[in-house]
Amino acid sequence: MFRLTFIAIGVFALSLNSAFAQKVVVKKKTAPQAGPDQYIEYDEWMVSFSRNNSPSVFELDSFHKTEEAARRRADKLIQWSNSMEGTAWKLAVIEIEGEASVRGKNAAKKDAEVDLPNLKLKPNRKLGDVLREYMSVLKTSYENAKRAKDQALARTDSLTRKQFDNVNKLVNDYNRQRDDVRAETGYYFAQFQRLTPISPGDLKRPLISEPEEQEVPPARVAPRPDPNTRLVGSWEGTYVQTGDADIPTTAVFNGDGTVTTNGGQGRGRWTLDGDSLRITWSTGAVVTWRVSDNEITGSGRTPRGRSWSVTLRRQ
């Protein structure tokens, strides 16, 4: 039922006073595949929160059967946060995560889930309110952990490892809170006894493993070759002009679109369109040469009407 991929479906901010606002983030985990005559129902909602002094560290708060119940719990958490003095312990983000089940024909049935709030210890320590708030926190935490444990032991279907760990997290959180309070108040809260975490052997059915989400690597797209790269480099050959001796010529075509000949005696810029090479020399002259596999050829006439030709080959 559980997947690791989250689909964020909504983010909204709620505030009960103008001085401080908590952000509530609602997410839905990716639903499993439904078969014929089946449908998907989001029937487990987990509420957790982070505080202003550690906004990236989340504490598990409670589980609910509906999104509406989880949102009501978020409202209660905002009221609790706004009752605190200062901002360090106030809540920064309240996160609601929904998990889906497959319902319908041949779908596995699931027992009722825990729908009780679990308010973490770390209350606002205001004189006169501490013991009353400790009592409220411990009572809620105990009931939440006790019910989660009882329901897990009564279930006739298998728990996933994550469900099993969530139950024991509630139990361990309560035990920690209870020990913290007893350490500060002595025997004032002696009626709250420690709870024993469950073990796999306590369950009616063996634990089942959640299928791991296989990360699909992105498809590798072969880069499209840059047609201009076939020209970049050094080319050598001969420049021939009527009435003159052949002139050995070296042309270097650079990747930035510049070209030099014979160690910088000629300079210009080049562009390539298919097999057509266009060079604009620094003198203002423009020539068009032809590029084949490993050869560049060109011809024309000088301003005085003398014919010329050039042949270059890649080195």
BALOBA-1460 file (C-alpha; in Angstrom, 3 decimals):
// residues 315
<rec num="1" residu="m" x="0.000" y="0.000" z="0.000"/>
<rec num="2" residu="f" x="2.880" y="2.315" z="0.694"/>
<rec num="3" residu="r" x="5.138" y="3.920" z="-1.819"/>
<rec num="4" residu="l" x="8.166" y="6.140" z="-1.357"/>
<rec num="5" residu="t" x="7.241" y="8.669" z="-4.003"/>
<rec num="6" residu="f" x="5.200" y="11.634" z="-2.835"/>
<rec num="7" residu="i" x="2.877" y="13.724" z="-4.927"/>
<rec num="8" residu="a" x="2.442" y="17.140" z="-3.383"/>
<rec num="9" residu="i" x="-1.180" y="18.173" z="-3.904"/>
<rec num="10" residu="g" x="-1.548" y="21.290" z="-1.821"/>
<rec num="11" residu="v" x="0.150" y="23.821" z="0.342"/>
<rec num="12" residu="f" x="-1.734" y="26.378" z="2.354"/>
<rec num="13" residu="a" x="-0.991" y="28.604" z="5.321"/>
<rec num="14" residu="l" x="-3.204" y="28.892" z="8.365"/>
<rec num="15" residu="s" x="-2.915" y="31.433" z="11.141"/>
<rec num="16" residu="l" x="-4.964" y="32.129" z="14.233"/>
<rec num="17" residu="n" x="-3.147" y="35.306" z="15.145"/>
<rec num="18" residu="s" x="-1.409" y="38.010" z="13.150"/>
<rec num="19" residu="a" x="1.961" y="37.565" z="14.876"/>
<rec num="20" residu="f" x="2.854" y="34.069" z="13.618"/>
<rec num="21" residu="a" x="1.685" y="31.728" z="10.871"/>
<rec num="22" residu="q" x="2.234" y="27.995" z="10.495"/>
<rec num="23" residu="k" x="2.411" y="26.380" z="7.060"/>
<rec num="24" residu="v" x="0.334" y="23.260" z="6.506"/>
<rec num="25" residu="v" x="1.535" y="20.959" z="3.710"/>
<rec num="26" residu="v" x="-0.766" y="18.228" z="2.388"/>
<rec num="27" residu="k" x="0.747" y="15.352" z="0.382"/>
<rec num="28" residu="k" x="-0.567" y="12.131" z="-1.114"/>
<rec num="29" residu="k" x="1.700" y="9.153" z="-1.571"/>
<rec num="30" residu="t" x="1.539" y="7.472" z="-4.966"/>
<rec num="31" residu="a" x="-1.402" y="5.059" z="-4.995"/>
<rec num="32" residu="p" x="-0.966" y="1.326" z="-5.720"/>
<rec num="33" residu="q" x="-2.301" y="-0.193" z="-8.926"/>
<rec num="34" residu="a" x="-6.019" y="-1.055" z="-8.817"/>
<rec num="35" residu="g" x="-7.350" y="-4.080" z="-10.657"/>
<rec num="36" residu="p" x="-10.714" y="-4.717" z="-12.327"/>
<rec num="37" residu="d" x="-13.710" y="-3.819" z="-10.124"/>
<rec num="38" residu="q" x="-11.371" y="-2.085" z="-7.643"/>
<rec num="39" residu="y" x="-10.813" y="1.537" z="-6.670"/>
<rec num="40" residu="i" x="-8.325" y="3.605" z="-4.705"/>
<rec num="41" residu="e" x="-9.182" y="5.152" z="-1.337"/>
<rec num="42" residu="y" x="-6.868" y="7.315" z="0.757"/>
<rec num="43" residu="d" x="-7.723" y="5.948" z="4.199"/>
<rec num="44" residu="e" x="-4.647" y="6.633" z="6.336"/>
<rec num="45" residu="w" x="-3.435" y="10.152" z="7.063"/>
<rec num="46" residu="m" x="-0.328" y="10.854" z="9.134"/>
<rec num="47" residu="v" x="0.215" y="14.240" z="10.804"/>
<rec num="48" residu="s" x="3.692" y="15.425" z="11.783"/>
<rec num="49" residu="f" x="5.207" y="18.819" z="12.505"/>
<rec num="50" residu="s" x="8.473" y="20.718" z="12.822"/>
<rec num="51" residu="r" x="9.312" y="23.601" z="15.142"/>
<rec num="52" residu="n" x="10.800" y="27.020" z="14.582"/>
<rec num="53" residu="n" x="14.069" y="26.040" z="16.242"/>
<rec num="54" residu="s" x="14.435" y="22.963" z="13.929"/>
<rec num="55" residu="p" x="12.200" y="23.528" z="10.877"/>
<rec num="56" residu="s" x="13.617" y="20.551" z="8.943"/>
<rec num="57" residu="v" x="13.196" y="18.005" z="11.787"/>
<rec num="58" residu="f" x="9.682" y="16.514" z="11.924"/>
<rec num="59" residu="e" x="7.979" y="14.876" z="14.920"/>
<rec num="60" residu="l" x="5.254" y="12.282" z="14.368"/>
<rec num="61" residu="d" x="1.969" y="13.487" z="15.854"/>
<rec num="62" residu="s" x="-1.007" y="11.279" z="14.959"/>
<rec num="63" residu="f" x="-2.796" y="9.021" z="12.460"/>
<rec num="64" residu="h" x="-6.292" y="9.609" z="11.063"/>
<rec num="65" residu="k" x="-8.723" y="7.788" z="8.819"/>
<rec num="66" residu="t" x="-9.751" y="10.817" z="6.737"/>
<rec num="67" residu="e" x="-8.108" y="13.927" z="5.369"/>
<rec num="68" residu="e" x="-10.797" y="16.026" z="7.061"/>
<rec num="69" residu="a" x="-9.869" y="14.594" z="10.476"/>
<rec num="70" residu="a" x="-6.171" y="15.252" z="9.774"/>
<rec num="71" residu="r" x="-6.934" y="18.868" z="8.851"/>
<rec num="72" residu="r" x="-8.922" y="19.306" z="12.060"/>
<rec num="73" residu="r" x="-5.905" y="18.001" z="13.939"/>
<rec num="74" residu="a" x="-3.748" y="20.579" z="12.136"/>
<rec num="75" residu="d" x="-6.100" y="23.319" z="13.336"/>
<rec num="76" residu="k" x="-5.700" y="22.082" z="16.925"/>
<rec num="77" residu="l" x="-1.932" y="22.060" z="16.567"/>
<rec num="78" residu="i" x="-2.000" y="25.654" z="15.339"/>
<rec num="79" residu="q" x="-4.079" y="26.689" z="18.363"/>
<rec num="80" residu="w" x="-1.615" y="24.886" z="20.639"/>
<rec num="81" residu="s" x="1.344" y="26.536" z="18.916"/>
<rec num="82" residu="n" x="-0.169" y="30.017" z="19.116"/>
<rec num="83" residu="s" x="-0.742" y="29.613" z="22.863"/>
<rec num="84" residu="m" x="3.022" y="29.423" z="23.440"/>
<rec num="85" residu="e" x="5.096" y="32.387" z="24.487"/>
<rec num="86" residu="g" x="8.016" y="33.324" z="22.249"/>
<rec num="87" residu="t" x="8.657" y="31.677" z="18.886"/>
<rec num="88" residu="a" x="11.345" y="29.000" z="19.433"/>
<rec num="89" residu="w" x="8.898" y="26.180" z="20.258"/>
<rec num="90" residu="k" x="6.141" y="27.353" z="17.931"/>
<rec num="91" residu="l" x="5.372" y="25.078" z="15.005"/>
<rec num="92" residu="a" x="6.937" y="25.933" z="11.659"/>
<rec num="93" residu="v" x="5.430" y="23.323" z="9.307"/>
<rec num="94" residu="i" x="2.560" y="20.888" z="9.826"/>
<rec num="95" residu="e" x="2.687" y="18.048" z="7.307"/>
<rec num="96" residu="i" x="-0.263" y="15.815" z="6.385"/>
<rec num="97" residu="e" x="0.557" y="12.683" z="4.353"/>
<rec num="98" residu="g" x="-2.114" y="10.455" z="2.868"/>
<rec num="99" residu="e" x="-1.630" y="6.762" z="2.038"/>
<rec num="100" residu="a" x="-3.987" y="4.803" z="-0.185"/>
<rec num="101" residu="s" x="-5.537" y="1.336" z="-0.136"/>
<rec num="102" residu="v" x="-7.080" y="-0.713" z="-2.918"/>
<rec num="103" residu="r" x="-10.787" y="-1.264" z="-2.309"/>
<rec num="104" residu="g" x="-13.397" y="-3.355" z="-4.042"/>
<rec num="105" residu="k" x="-13.468" y="-6.939" z="-5.268"/>
<rec num="106" residu="n" x="-10.736" y="-9.182" z="-3.781"/>
<rec num="107" residu="a" x="-9.074" y="-6.212" z="-2.050"/>
<rec num="108" residu="a" x="-7.433" y="-6.893" z="1.307"/>
<rec num="109" residu="k" x="-9.449" y="-5.596" z="4.246"/>
<rec num="110" residu="k" x="-7.865" y="-3.404" z="6.873"/>
<rec num="111" residu="d" x="-8.853" y="-2.980" z="10.489"/>
<rec num="112" residu="a" x="-9.805" y="0.407" z="11.887"/>
<rec num="113" residu="e" x="-6.847" y="2.737" z="12.275"/>
<rec num="114" residu="v" x="-5.831" y="4.970" z="15.140"/>
<rec num="115" residu="d" x="-7.543" y="8.349" z="15.091"/>
<rec num="116" residu="l" x="-6.320" y="9.922" z="18.312"/>
<rec num="117" residu="p" x="-3.989" y="12.920" z="18.569"/>
<rec num="118" residu="n" x="-0.534" y="12.594" z="20.080"/>
<rec num="119" residu="l" x="0.729" y="15.949" z="21.320"/>
<rec num="120" residu="k" x="4.481" y="15.960" z="21.848"/>
<rec num="121" residu="l" x="6.076" y="17.062" z="25.074"/>
<rec num="122" residu="k" x="8.039" y="20.349" z="24.979"/>
<rec num="123" residu="p" x="5.133" y="22.534" z="26.072"/>
<rec num="124" residu="n" x="5.369" y="26.250" z="26.619"/>
<rec num="125" residu="r" x="6.685" y="26.448" z="30.171"/>
<rec num="126" residu="k" x="4.480" y="29.129" z="31.625"/>
<rec num="127" residu="l" x="4.216" y="29.124" z="35.431"/>
<rec num="128" residu="g" x="0.904" y="27.724" z="36.624"/>
<rec num="129" residu="d" x="0.232" y="25.883" z="33.373"/>
<rec num="130" residu="v" x="3.045" y="23.320" z="33.318"/>
<rec num="131" residu="l" x="1.438" y="20.515" z="35.338"/>
<rec num="132" residu="r" x="-1.912" y="20.946" z="33.622"/>
<rec num="133" residu="e" x="-0.256" y="20.812" z="30.213"/>
<rec num="134" residu="y" x="1.880" y="17.812" z="31.222"/>
<rec num="135" residu="m" x="-1.283" y="15.986" z="32.235"/>
<rec num="136" residu="s" x="-2.968" y="16.754" z="28.910"/>
<rec num="137" residu="v" x="0.097" y="15.731" z="26.908"/>
<rec num="138" residu="l" x="0.701" y="12.469" z="28.771"/>
<rec num="139" residu="k" x="-2.944" y="11.430" z="28.772"/>
<rec num="140" residu="t" x="-3.279" y="12.006" z="25.020"/>
<rec num="141" residu="s" x="0.067" y="10.371" z="24.251"/>
<rec num="142" residu="y" x="-0.757" y="7.329" z="26.396"/>
<rec num="143" residu="e" x="-4.181" y="6.819" z="24.812"/>
<rec num="144" residu="n" x="-2.747" y="7.187" z="21.340"/>
<rec num="145" residu="a" x="0.099" y="4.717" z="21.919"/>
<rec num="146" residu="k" x="-2.123" y="2.241" z="23.813"/>
<rec num="147" residu="r" x="-4.767" y="2.171" z="21.115"/>
<rec num="148" residu="a" x="-2.194" y="1.808" z="18.344"/>
<rec num="149" residu="k" x="-0.615" y="-1.111" z="20.186"/>
<rec num="150" residu="d" x="-3.960" y="-2.820" z="20.919"/>
<rec num="151" residu="q" x="-5.142" y="-2.484" z="17.330"/>
<rec num="152" residu="a" x="-1.878" y="-3.825" z="15.965"/>
<rec num="153" residu="l" x="-2.115" y="-6.900" z="18.214"/>
<rec num="154" residu="a" x="-5.763" y="-7.453" z="17.237"/>
<rec num="155" residu="r" x="-5.287" y="-7.187" z="13.483"/>
<rec num="156" residu="t" x="-5.994" y="-10.307" z="11.473"/>
<rec num="157" residu="d" x="-4.114" y="-9.151" z="8.386"/>
<rec num="158" residu="s" x="-0.384" y="-8.544" z="8.116"/>
<rec num="159" residu="l" x="1.264" y="-5.260" z="9.034"/>
<rec num="160" residu="t" x="3.931" y="-3.767" z="6.871"/>
<rec num="161" residu="r" x="7.280" y="-3.031" z="8.455"/>
<rec num="162" residu="k" x="6.508" y="0.681" z="8.307"/>
<rec num="163" residu="q" x="3.182" y="0.252" z="10.135"/>
<rec num="164" residu="f" x="4.916" y="-1.872" z="12.753"/>
<rec num="165" residu="d" x="7.633" y="0.764" z="13.241"/>
<rec num="166" residu="n" x="5.039" y="3.565" z="13.474"/>
<rec num="167" residu="v" x="3.235" y="1.783" z="16.314"/>
<rec num="168" residu="n" x="6.452" y="1.313" z="18.274"/>
<rec num="169" residu="k" x="7.405" y="4.932" z="17.608"/>
<rec num="170" residu="l" x="4.190" y="6.043" z="19.326"/>
<rec num="171" residu="v" x="4.947" y="3.697" z="22.241"/>
<rec num="172" residu="n" x="8.545" y="4.864" z="22.551"/>
<rec num="173" residu="d" x="7.560" y="8.525" z="22.279"/>
<rec num="174" residu="y" x="5.074" y="8.082" z="25.116"/>
<rec num="175" residu="n" x="7.661" y="6.286" z="27.269"/>
<rec num="176" residu="r" x="10.164" y="9.071" z="26.659"/>
<rec num="177" residu="q" x="7.622" y="11.741" z="27.531"/>
<rec num="178" residu="r" x="6.546" y="9.853" z="30.639"/>
<rec num="179" residu="d" x="10.161" y="9.477" z="31.813"/>
<rec num="180" residu="d" x="10.860" y="13.181" z="31.188"/>
<rec num="181" residu="v" x="7.843" y="14.254" z="33.217"/>
<rec num="182" residu="r" x="8.579" y="11.833" z="36.072"/>
<rec num="183" residu="a" x="12.163" y="13.073" z="36.211"/>
<rec num="184" residu="e" x="10.910" y="16.633" z="36.748"/>
<rec num="185" residu="t" x="7.863" y="16.006" z="38.953"/>
<rec num="186" residu="g" x="8.719" y="12.889" z="40.938"/>
<rec num="187" residu="y" x="5.645" y="10.745" z="41.632"/>
<rec num="188" residu="y" x="3.081" y="13.355" z="40.647"/>
<rec num="189" residu="f" x="2.187" y="11.347" z="37.499"/>
<rec num="190" residu="a" x="2.725" y="7.860" z="38.944"/>
<rec num="191" residu="q" x="-0.526" y="6.629" z="37.371"/>
<rec num="192" residu="f" x="1.133" y="6.635" z="33.938"/>
<rec num="193" residu="q" x="3.020" y="3.343" z="33.535"/>
<rec num="194" residu="r" x="5.498" y="2.548" z="30.798"/>
<rec num="195" residu="l" x="4.220" y="0.606" z="27.763"/>
<rec num="196" residu="t" x="6.096" y="-2.345" z="26.290"/>
<rec num="197" residu="p" x="6.804" y="-2.065" z="22.548"/>
<rec num="198" residu="i" x="5.415" y="-4.836" z="20.387"/>
<rec num="199" residu="s" x="7.627" y="-7.455" z="18.727"/>
<rec num="200" residu="p" x="6.977" y="-9.364" z="15.491"/>
<rec num="201" residu="g" x="6.242" y="-12.492" z="17.544"/>
<rec num="202" residu="d" x="3.304" y="-10.710" z="19.258"/>
<rec num="203" residu="l" x="1.409" y="-10.363" z="15.966"/>
<rec num="204" residu="k" x="-1.133" y="-12.795" z="14.555"/>
<rec num="205" residu="r" x="0.416" y="-12.665" z="11.097"/>
<rec num="206" residu="p" x="4.028" y="-12.207" z="9.973"/>
<rec num="207" residu="l" x="5.194" y="-8.788" z="8.878"/>
<rec num="208" residu="i" x="5.253" y="-8.126" z="5.162"/>
<rec num="209" residu="s" x="7.839" y="-6.053" z="3.366"/>
<rec num="210" residu="e" x="6.891" y="-3.016" z="1.360"/>
<rec num="211" residu="p" x="8.043" y="-3.222" z="-2.256"/>
<rec num="212" residu="e" x="10.867" y="-0.812" z="-2.822"/>
<rec num="213" residu="e" x="10.297" y="1.860" z="-5.391"/>
<rec num="214" residu="q" x="12.713" y="1.211" z="-8.223"/>
<rec num="215" residu="e" x="14.292" y="4.396" z="-9.421"/>
<rec num="216" residu="v" x="14.080" y="4.507" z="-13.176"/>
<rec num="217" residu="p" x="17.165" y="6.189" z="-14.573"/>
<rec num="218" residu="p" x="16.437" y="8.966" z="-17.024"/>
<rec num="219" residu="a" x="16.666" y="7.933" z="-20.624"/>
<rec num="220" residu="r" x="20.009" y="8.818" z="-22.091"/>
<rec num="221" residu="v" x="19.636" y="10.894" z="-25.194"/>
<rec num="222" residu="a" x="22.639" y="10.854" z="-27.476"/>
<rec num="223" residu="p" x="23.813" y="14.410" z="-28.076"/>
<rec num="224" residu="r" x="23.164" y="15.671" z="-31.560"/>
<rec num="225" residu="p" x="26.449" y="16.193" z="-33.348"/>
<rec num="226" residu="d" x="27.342" y="19.796" z="-34.068"/>
<rec num="227" residu="p" x="27.895" y="19.941" z="-37.818"/>
<rec num="228" residu="n" x="30.350" y="22.801" z="-37.339"/>
<rec num="229" residu="t" x="32.761" y="20.656" z="-35.326"/>
<rec num="230" residu="r" x="33.860" y="18.860" z="-38.497"/>
<rec num="231" residu="l" x="35.485" y="22.104" z="-39.613"/>
<rec num="232" residu="v" x="37.283" y="23.022" z="-36.390"/>
<rec num="233" residu="g" x="41.034" y="22.401" z="-36.561"/>
<rec num="234" residu="s" x="43.995" y="22.939" z="-38.835"/>
<rec num="235" residu="w" x="43.859" y="22.608" z="-42.618"/>
<rec num="236" residu="e" x="46.828" y="22.874" z="-45.000"/>
<rec num="237" residu="g" x="47.112" y="23.249" z="-48.788"/>
<rec num="238" residu="t" x="47.896" y="25.631" z="-51.596"/>
<rec num="239" residu="y" x="46.635" y="29.028" z="-52.756"/>
<rec num="240" residu="v" x="47.014" y="29.510" z="-56.520"/>
<rec num="241" residu="q" x="46.635" y="32.843" z="-58.320"/>
<rec num="242" residu="t" x="47.122" y="33.400" z="-62.047"/>
<rec num="243" residu="g" x="50.582" y="34.710" z="-62.820"/>
<rec num="244" residu="d" x="51.968" y="33.994" z="-59.319"/>
<rec num="245" residu="a" x="53.771" y="31.074" z="-57.760"/>
<rec num="246" residu="d" x="51.712" y="28.656" z="-55.634"/>
<rec num="247" residu="i" x="51.538" y="29.824" z="-52.016"/>
<rec num="248" residu="p" x="51.539" y="27.179" z="-49.230"/>
<rec num="249" residu="t" x="48.586" y="27.999" z="-46.996"/>
<rec num="250" residu="t" x="47.576" y="26.928" z="-43.502"/>
<rec num="251" residu="a" x="44.097" y="27.799" z="-42.189"/>
<rec num="252" residu="v" x="42.996" y="27.267" z="-38.595"/>
<rec num="253" residu="f" x="39.238" y="27.225" z="-37.961"/>
<rec num="254" residu="n" x="38.359" y="27.842" z="-34.301"/>
<rec num="255" residu="g" x="35.249" y="26.744" z="-32.416"/>
<rec num="256" residu="d" x="34.328" y="30.359" z="-31.632"/>
<rec num="257" residu="g" x="33.777" y="31.078" z="-35.334"/>
<rec num="258" residu="t" x="37.108" y="32.750" z="-36.038"/>
<rec num="259" residu="v" x="39.647" y="31.736" z="-38.676"/>
<rec num="260" residu="t" x="43.301" y="32.637" z="-39.227"/>
<rec num="261" residu="t" x="45.608" y="31.860" z="-42.127"/>
<rec num="262" residu="n" x="49.382" y="31.548" z="-42.242"/>
<rec num="263" residu="g" x="49.993" y="32.349" z="-38.602"/>
<rec num="264" residu="g" x="47.623" y="35.311" z="-38.450"/>
<rec num="265" residu="q" x="48.365" y="37.043" z="-41.754"/>
<rec num="266" residu="g" x="44.716" y="36.623" z="-42.638"/>
<rec num="267" residu="r" x="41.890" y="36.889" z="-40.140"/>
<rec num="268" residu="g" x="38.148" y="36.538" z="-40.401"/>
<rec num="269" residu="r" x="34.973" y="34.856" z="-39.217"/>
<rec num="270" residu="w" x="33.330" y="31.761" z="-40.634"/>
<rec num="271" residu="t" x="29.917" y="30.095" z="-40.759"/>
<rec num="272" residu="l" x="29.007" y="26.699" z="-42.162"/>
<rec num="273" residu="d" x="25.665" y="25.852" z="-43.785"/>
<rec num="274" residu="g" x="25.698" y="22.248" z="-44.904"/>
<rec num="275" residu="d" x="28.733" y="22.029" z="-47.207"/>
<rec num="276" residu="s" x="28.832" y="25.769" z="-47.876"/>
<rec num="277" residu="l" x="31.580" y="27.606" z="-45.964"/>
<rec num="278" residu="r" x="31.236" y="31.389" z="-45.842"/>
<rec num="279" residu="i" x="34.240" y="33.469" z="-44.647"/>
<rec num="280" residu="t" x="34.149" y="37.194" z="-43.995"/>
<rec num="281" residu="w" x="37.728" y="38.456" z="-43.921"/>
<rec num="282" residu="s" x="38.845" y="41.404" z="-41.803"/>
<rec num="283" residu="t" x="39.445" y="43.303" z="-45.063"/>
<rec num="284" residu="g" x="35.719" y="43.135" z="-45.801"/>
<rec num="285" residu="a" x="36.035" y="40.550" z="-48.560"/>
<rec num="286" residu="v" x="33.552" y="37.686" z="-48.448"/>
<rec num="287" residu="v" x="34.211" y="34.272" z="-50.012"/>
<rec num="288" residu="t" x="32.231" y="31.052" z="-50.212"/>
<rec num="289" residu="w" x="34.110" y="27.755" z="-50.267"/>
<rec num="290" residu="r" x="32.924" y="24.151" z="-50.398"/>
<rec num="291" residu="v" x="33.608" y="21.557" z="-47.706"/>
<rec num="292" residu="s" x="33.711" y="17.833" z="-48.472"/>
<rec num="293" residu="d" x="34.794" y="15.016" z="-46.128"/>
<rec num="294" residu="n" x="38.405" y="16.089" z="-45.618"/>
<rec num="295" residu="e" x="38.859" y="18.814" z="-48.195"/>
<rec num="296" residu="i" x="38.011" y="22.498" z="-48.607"/>
<rec num="297" residu="t" x="38.015" y="24.006" z="-52.095"/>
<rec num="298" residu="g" x="37.261" y="27.466" z="-53.356"/>
<rec num="299" residu="s" x="37.826" y="29.739" z="-56.350"/>
<rec num="300" residu="g" x="37.104" y="33.239" z="-57.586"/>
<rec num="301" residu="r" x="38.574" y="36.420" z="-59.021"/>
<rec num="302" residu="t" x="40.532" y="39.229" z="-57.405"/>
<rec num="303" residu="p" x="39.369" y="42.870" z="-57.712"/>
<rec num="304" residu="r" x="41.832" y="43.149" z="-60.628"/>
<rec num="305" residu="g" x="40.195" y="40.230" z="-62.421"/>
<rec num="306" residu="r" x="42.861" y="37.623" z="-61.788"/>
<rec num="307" residu="s" x="41.522" y="34.135" z="-61.057"/>
<rec num="308" residu="w" x="42.505" y="32.269" z="-57.915"/>
<rec num="309" residu="s" x="41.787" y="28.907" z="-56.277"/>
<rec num="310" residu="v" x="42.474" y="27.295" z="-52.933"/>
<rec num="311" residu="t" x="42.622" y="23.650" z="-51.877"/>
<rec num="312" residu="l" x="43.016" y="22.673" z="-48.193"/>
<rec num="313" residu="r" x="43.084" y="19.283" z="-46.497"/>
<rec num="314" residu="r" x="42.604" y="18.452" z="-42.840"/>
<rec num="315" residu="q" x="45.776" y="17.761" z="-40.825"/>
